[in-house]
Amino acid sequence: MSQPPPPPGNPPQFGKSDGAVPPPPPQGPPQAAPQAPPGGYGYPAPGAPPAENPYAAPVPPAQNPYASAPTQPAFPQAQFPGAQQVQTAPPPPGHGYPGRQQGYGPQQYGQPAPPPQTPFGYGPQMPPPGPYGNQPPYRGAPGGRSNSKLLVIVAAVVAAVLVIGGGVFLTTRGGGDPEPEPQATSGGPSGGTDTAKPHDSALSFGWDKAADAVAEKDNLKDALGIWFTGTYVVKNQIDKVVAYDAATGTQAWTIPAPGRGDCTAARDTYNNLTAIQYGVNCEKIMAIDLAAGQPKWTATLPGAGGASADFDYTEMAVSGDTVGVDWLEGSIAYRLSDQKVLWRAGDGDCEDDGYAGGKQFVAVVNCDYKTYKVQVIDPARNGAPKWSWPAPVGTEVNAIVSTDPVVVLLGTQGETFTDVATIVNGRLQSRVSLGTDKYDIDDDGTEKQAVHNVLVSNDSLYLTLRGKSDGNGNVLSGIVAFNLSDGRQKWVAKPGSKQEISGLDFQDGKVLAYEPPDYEARGRLVTLDPATGAISPYATFSEDAYDRLDDAAMHSYPVWHDGRFYMVTKRIYASSSDQKYLVTFG
């Protein structure tokens, strides 16, 4: 549904900014927080003595590509519900970017109004139970579904991108059997809980697996999903799921899962269980026991028998013993261990717009594409929200990068990612504005859980600076740390090798980062001290890494697990004959 035009002379309040915009403490007078040092993002102020950290050497202003973004906040503080108003001191000279206005695209917005107070996610208010008999509890009330999602689909087709998302939100009713606390694991960042152990400082090529060919008529096919057990690395592939011995690459088992090429999968596991979508129309769900190499159960999604059944743009998430499935026309959740239906949803004015799993089950809800909410879902209460946070009007919640703590990426219709918001118990704790073309947000699609290189620990956020040339053949890149408590910058770490660097995971209580190989450098992994940003070598790739990893470069992303590095491919193209599902080093 299209947005109303703004009042005359009322400029948009969204957009291109940078730096932290923290809310005040929840109680008492504002507390002074330590200011970032002058100079901005790790570069010393003019006249300052040389930094002791060799990875923070100053760059001449003319060569600094991070000196041209505006400082205007992406969203006015008043737009963020739960955040009190407070006058904050301006940053010191040189901190951030010189202010300048940016264009916002053809569509303009007026001053935002408060989100409508409806039963769909604002506090405990819920509609009374309906006459559903013994049917699974429903999340919400029936209503018309906006056609705005169709506009997204058309845009995706024009862009030749397979978009995964959507769904329908319905408010929870009823109780349910108690669910165990989530103990989910995944192949993604672990939140800094790894324990120190001896490791090999040399990363040698281990093994790889060639991708299946894709017919020209199909153009491309997706193969989303990688999972780990104590013995196996398991990869979702075209029409099948395959397990390999993690050390040798020997194939252990295969489960057929024929599909049309754009079905999705959950990214997390619970007790070696996960789930995938498959079928001619992606209308089926299969729970898989990854340790045994067998299907746990299969199910057909509601409405699959209808002539117009559409399971495009599905998202799946596993948190504890719950798997949620969200598609264009509805959503459903099962208990992973025994297939019990925990809740169902159909058409409604407010829709689930994506899920993320792991330590908590988090849903993004949109109401007629006008307002968005973030909710932590309680599977034990049939999907009732534990709390709900309404995003500022005019913004979209486009990614969930952590479910505990809950950290999301906000954007607008004209800009995918503009701010990082940390939400605690339904209240905004802090936000960091992303600036203009400053940070590299690496994702493998439009699913809410698709971002890989934004790392979150219990108290910090780590963003990767977009690599840019300094004009002398060097690449300026780095990693920036922020406090989750107030959104203030802690430090900037820049590799002395003048190579690209990207956040990868956590190892031994430190940030683990990836410096990819190129034709002149072997590539390596480094650790960053979470307190200071000091960089230390961790492991170096063998000389053949550049050529071997190049085979998996198209629509792939790195994963670190149990001392091994994996380059994982999500999308296979008909135009490429030498793609790999997996390339491993360890």
N, C-alpha and C positions, 0 to 999 in steps of 0.2 A: 504494500500500500504506500502510495507516495506521501511525502511529508508536506505539510502546509507551507506556503511561502512566508518569509519573515516580514515583520513590519518594516516599512520604509526607514532607511537610515539606521537599521539595527544590525551591526556587523556580526559575523560569526565569532564565537568564543572558543572555538576548538582549534587545535592545530599543532604547529611545529614549534617545539620548544625543547628544553634540555635541562637536566639537573634534577635535583630533589625538590619536591614541594611538600614538605611534611605537614601533617596536621598537628595540633598541640597535644600535650598529654591529656588524658581523659579527665583528670581532676587537678585542681589547684592552679596557680599561676603558671604561665609558660616557663618552661625550663630552658636555660641557655644550653645549646649544644655546641660542641667544638666545631669551629668553622674549618672548611677545607683550606689548605694553604693557598696563598696567592699563586697565580700562574695558570691555574685551570687544568684539571685532568692530568696531573702528573708532570706538567711542564713548570719549571721554576719561574718565579717572577723575575722581571728584569733586574739585574744587579744582585740577585741572590747568589749565595755561594753554591758551588757545585754540590749536587746531591750525592750522598754516599752510596745510594743504590745505583749500580751501573746500568740497570735496566730502566732508569728514569732520566736519562740524559736529555738536556733541553734540545729543542729543535728550533732553528731560526723561524721567526714569524712567517716569513714568506714561504717556508716549506711546510708549515703546519696545516694539514688539511682539516683539522678539527677547530678551526678558528673562524668559521663563517656561518654558524648556525645561530638562530635567535634565542633569546632568553625568555620570551613571553611564555607563561605557563600554558600547557596544553588545554587545561580546563580550569575555570575559576574555582577557587576553594569552595564557594557556596554551592557548587554543583555536587559536591561529594557528600552524600548523606552520612550523618554520624560524626562528621568532623566539625569541631567548633571553629569559630572565626578567631583569628589571632593575627596581629601585625608581626610579620617576620622581617628581620633585618636583611637588606640586600646582600648578595654574595660579595666577597672581597674583590678588588680589581683583578681582572684576569681570570676569574673563576667562571667557567662556562663560556658562552658565546656572546658576541655583540648582538644587540637586539635588532631585528628587522622583521617586517611583515612578510607573510608568505601567502600565496594563493591557496584557495581551499576547493577549487573545482567549481563546476557550474552550479551546484546546488548549495544554497545558503540557508542558514538557520537563524531563527530569532532567539531571544533570551529564553532559556529553558524554564518550563513550569515544573512544579513538584510532581513526581510520579504519582499516578492515580492510586489511591488506597483501595485495593481490591482484595478479595480472599485469596488471590493466587500468589502466596509467598510472603506476605507482609505480616509476620508474627504468627500467633497460633490460630488466628481466625480461619475457620474452614466451613464449607457448606455442609448441611446435614446429610446423612446417608441417604442414598436413593434405593429404589427397589431393584437391586441387582442380585438378590438371592444369594446363591453360593458362588457367584462369579468372583474372580480375584478382585481385590480392592482396586479402585480407580484413583488416579491422581488427577482431580480436577472436575470440571463440568463441561458438557458438550457445548459446542458453538462453532461459528464459521471459521475457516482457516484462511488467513490472508493469502492473496496471490503474490505477495512480495517475494516469496521464496521462488516462485516461477521466474521472476526477473533475475534472481541469482543464478538459476539454472541456465537461462538463456545466455547470460553473460559468461557463464563457465563454458558453454558450448562454443561460443564465439572465440573464447581464449584457448580452446582445445585443452582444457584442464578438467580432470575428473575431480569434482568437488564432493567431499564426504561431509554430511552434516544434516541438520534438520531434526524433525520430530515434532511431537505434540505434547504439551504440558497439561496435566489435569491434577487437581489438588487431591492429596491423599485422604482416604477414609479408612477407618477401622484400625485394629491393632494387628496382631500377627505373632508368629512364633519368634522368640528371641533369637537374634543372630549373634554369632561369635564376633569378638572384636576383630577388625580386619588385620591380617598379617600378610599383605600382598607383597609380591616382589616383581621386579621387572628387569629388562635389559637396559634401563635408562639410569640417570644419575641417582645415586643412593642416599643423598642428603648428608654425606660426610660421616657415615657410621662405620666405614671400613676400619678394621684394626690393622695395626702395623704387622708386616710379615716380610721375610726376605723375598727379594725379587731379582729377576735377571735384568741387568741394565742394557742388554742387547735384545732387540726385538727382531727375530729372524722370521722369514716367511714360513708359515706352517702349512696351510692348504687352502684351496679355493674350490668353489663349485660353480660350474658353468650354468648359466640360465637357459631355460628352454626357449626355443625359437617361437616368435610371435608372427602369425600370418600377416601379410600386408593388408588384408581386408580388415583386420582387427586393430591395426595401428599400434596399440599398446595394451598391456595388461598389468594390473596391480598384483603385488605379492607382499602385502603388509603383514608383518609379524615375525618377531624373533624372541625365543624364550630359552631359558636355561634350567637344567636340573643339575644334580650333583655330577652326572656323567655326560649328559648330552647337551648339545646346542641344537635347537629345533627351529627350522625355518619354514614359514608358510611360503609355498611356491605356487606356480600356476597349476591348478587342478589337483593339488596334493599338499600334504604336510610331511616333511622329512626330518628325521633326527640323525645327527652325526655324532660320533665320538669326538668330544671336544679336543682331545689331544692329537688324534690321528686323522680325523676327517672321515673315518670309515662309516659308511651308512649303516645305521642300526635298525631303523624301521621306516615304513611309509604308510600313510593313511590317505586313501583317495578322497578328494574333496572337489569334484568337478563343479565349476562355476563359469559365469560368463566373462569374468576378467576384471570386474570392478567391485567385487565383494570385499568386505573389510574383516577385521579381527580385533580382539582385545589385545592391549599391549602389556597387561600385567598378568600375574599368575597367583593362585592360592593353593597351597599344598600340592604343587605340581599339576594343578588343573588350570586350564584356560579355555577359551571358546573362540570359534571362527564362524563367519557367515559363508554360505556356499549355496549352490543350486543354480538352475538355469536362469532364474530371475532373482538370485540372491535371497530366496525366500526361506531358506533353512538355516538352522543354528546347530552346530556340533560342539559339545563340550568334550575336551580331550584330556585324557590322563597322560601327561607327558613322560612320566617315569615308566609306565607300562607300555606306552605306544599303542593305546587302544582308545576308541571313542568311549566316552563315559555315558553319553546319551545324545540323542538328536531330537530336534523339535522343528515344527513348521510354524512360521510366524503368523499371527492372526491376520485374517483377510487374504491369505495367499491363494485361496481358491477363487477369488473374484476375478472377473475379466479385466478389470483395470488395476489390479494389484501392482503396487509400485514400491520396491524396496531399494530404490536408488539412494545414494548419499546417506548411507547408514553409518552410525557410530556405535562402538561397543566399548564397555569398560568393565573391569573386574576390580572389586574392592572386597576383601574378605571373601566370604562364601556367596557373594552376589555378583551376577553378571547382568548388566543392563544393556538393552538394545534400543536404539532410537533411530527412526527413519522418517521419511516425509509424512506418512499418514498415521503414525502412531508410535508407541513405545511399549516395552514390556521388560520385566525383570524376573529372573529365575534364581532360585538357590542353586548354586553351581554343583553342589555335592549330590543333590537328589532330584533336580528339575522342578521343584515346587515353584509355582508362579507366585511371586511376591506382590506384584502390582501390574496393572495394564492401563493404557491410556489410548484415547481416540482423538478425534478432531476437537479443537478448542481455540478460543481467541488467544490464549497464552499457550506457547509450545516449548517443549524441551528443544534446545538448540545445540545440544552436544553434551557429552559426558567426559569425565576423567576419573580414573580409578587409582589404586594404590592404597595409601594409608587411610584415606577417606573417599567416599563416593560423592563427587561434586558434579552438579548439573548447572548448565547455563539455560536460562529461561528467557524467551522473548515474548512480549505481548504485542501482537499485531505489528511487529518490527518498529515499534515506537519506543518502548522501554525494555531494558534488559535487567535481569537479576542473576545473581550467583547464589546457589543454595548448596548447603551440605545436607545430604540425604541420609535418613535413618532407615536402613533396610528392615530393622526390627519392627518398625511401625509402618510397614508397607509403603515406604518411599516418602513418608512425611518429612518436611524439611526441619532439621535441627535449628537452622537459622537461615535468614534470607537477607541479602544485601542488594538494594536497587542501585544500578549504575547510573551515573548522571544522564539526564535526557540528552539525546543527540549522540551518545556514545554507544559502541557495541563491545561486547565481551568476545574477543576473537581467539583467545587461547587461554588454557589453564596450564601453568608451568609447574605448579606444586599443589598438592591437595592437603598437605599438613607440614607447615602452615599453608593456608590458602593464598596463592599468589596468581594473579591473572594479568593478561595483557589486554588493554583497552585500545580501541581505535574508533574511527569514524567511517562514514561511507566513502570518503575520499582518501583515507589513509588507514592501512591495515593495522599498524601498531603505533600508538602515540604515547602510551603511559603504561607503567607497571604499577598495579595496585595490590597491596597486602591487606587482607581482610581477616579480622579476628572476631569471632563470635558475632558476625553480622555487622561489624563496625569497621570503617576504614581506619587502618592503623597508619599507613604511609603510602605515598605514591612517588614514583620517579618518572619524570618526563623524558622521553627518548630522543628529543631533538630532531634535527633534519638530517637524514641520511648519515647518522653518526654511528649507530650500533648495527651489528649484523645479527639478525634474528633468523636462525636457520630452521626451516621446517620441511616436512615431507608431504605437506598437503594442507587442507583447510580444516581437518579435524581439530577439536579443541585440545587434544593431547599430542599434537604433531610437532611441537617445537622441541628442539634437542639441545641447543647450546646456551639456554638461559638456566643457570644453576641456582638452586636455593638450598641453603642450610637452615638450621634452626633460627639463626639470627642475622643472616646476610643474604644479599642478592648479588649475583655475579653476572655482568653483561660483557659481551665481546665487542670491542670497537671494530668498526668496518675497516678493513685494510685499504690503505690508499698510498699512492706513490708520492714520494717526497720530491720527485723530479730528478733525482740522481740515481735512479735504479733501485732504490731501497723501498721497502714496504713498511709503512708505519701502521702498527696494529697494537692491540693490547687488551687487557681485561680490567674492568672497573668494578670495585666492590662498594656496596652500599649497605647501610644499616637498615634492617627491616623495621626497627622500632620507630625511626623518624625519617627514613628516606635519605639521610645525608650520606654523601660520598665518604668512604673510608680511605681508599687509596687507588692508584692506577699502576699496573705493572705492564711494562713494555719489554719484549725480548730484545736483548742486545744483538741478536742475529739479524735484526731488521727483516724478519720473516713474518708471515701470517701466523696468527695464534687464535685458538678458539677454545672456549670452555668445553670440557669433555665429561667430567665426573668428579667424584671425591675419592681420595686414596690416602689411607693412614692419617685421617683427620685434616688433610690439606686439599686444596683445589687441584685437580688434575687437568692439564691443558694440552692441546694437540697442536704441534707445529708441523703442518703437512710437508712431505718431501716435494722437491721440485727438481728441475734438471741440474741445479747447482748444489742443492742441499739434501742430505739424507733424510731429514725429518726426525722429529723426536717428540717425546712426552716430557713435560716438566711439571713440577709441583709449585704451588704458590702458597706462601704462608698466609693463613686467613687473617692474621693480625696486622701484618706489615706489607704483604704483597711481594715479599722477596722471592725471587725465582731460583729454583734449584733443578738441575738435570735429574731426570728419573730414568729414562730409557731412550735408546737411539735405534732407529730403524736400520735394517740392512740396506746395502747399496741398491738392491733391486726393488725397493719399495715404490719408487716413483712409477716405474713401468707396471708393476703388478696392481697397484691401487688405481691406476688410470683405467683399468678394465672395469672397475666398479664405480667410476666417477659419475655416471649419469643417474641422477635422482637417487643418490645414496647418502648415508650418514654414518658416522663412526660410533661404535659402542665399545665400552671397556667393561670386561667382566672377568673376575677371578684371574687377573694377571695376563689376560689375552686381549688383544686389540682386534676388533672386527670392523670391516667396512661392509655395511649392509645395504643391499639394493631393494628399494620398494617397488619401483616401476620398471618394467621391461618393455623395450621398444622394438618394433618390427624393423626399424632402420639400422639397428645395431646387431651384429652377428657374434660379437665376442663379449657380451655382458656377463657378469658374474652375480650369482645370488649372494655369495659370501666370499670375502678374502680375509684370511686370518694371519696375524703375526703374534708371536709369543716366545 
